[in-house]
């Protein structure tokens, strides 16, 4: 019995199509990524305009309150340090 010595394209040798143009695999991967991303974006439940407005106002109010609080604490600690050092 004689053993086969030739290899097929799937046994380690690359086919001519995959060798001909370098980088084609990366382009296919990127195209597939974009297609899958497009499908996922369609599944997203987007907030309504009212929900977005209410959430944005809540964030702005929280930022304002925290800024005032931290400003007052900073001022108080600055006065305390000045009192201790003088």
N, C-alpha and C positions, 0 to 999 in steps of 0.2 A: 504494500500500500504506500502510495506516495502522498506526502503531506502537501497541502497548498501553501505556497510561499507568498503569493500576492495578497495584499491587504485591500480591503474595501475602504471607501471614504469614511465610514464610521469607526474603523479600527485604528485610528491614530493619524492617518494622513488627511489633510484638509482637501476638500473638493476645490476645483478650479474657481468656482463662483465665489467662495469665501476668501480666496487668496487674491483675486483680481483687484478688488478695491478695498484698501485698508480704511477702517473707520466706519464702514457700513453698519456693523453690529451696534456701534454706539448710537448711530442715527436711528436705527430701528428701536433700540431701547428707549431713547428719548421720545420718539413718536408714540410708543406704547405707554410711556409714563404720562404724556399729555392726554391721550385718550382716556386712560383710567382716571386721571384727575378731573377731566370733564364729566365723567360719569358720577364721581363722588360729589362734585359741586352741585349736581342736579338733586342729590339727596338732602342737601342742607335745608333746614327750615330757617328762613331769614326772618328777622324781627320786622314788625310793622313800623311805620314812620312814628306812630305814637309811642311804641315801646322804646324805640331808639331815643326819642326826645326825652322821655321820662328818665331813662337810665342816664343819659348825658347830664341832665340837670342834677340828678342825685349825686353823680360823681363830682360835678363842680361844687355843689354845696359841701360835700365831704372834704374836698380839697381846701375850701375856704375855712371851714371849721378847724381842720387840722393845722392849717397855716397860722391861724390866730392863736390856737393853743400852744403850738411850738414857739411862736414869737413871744408869747407871754412868759412861758417857762424859760426861754433863753434870756429875756430881759431880767427876770427874777434871779436867775443864777448869776448873771453878770453883775448885778447889784450886790449879791451876796459875796462874790469873789472880791469885788472892790472894797467892800466893808471889811473883809478878813485881811486883805493886803495893806490897807491903809492904817 
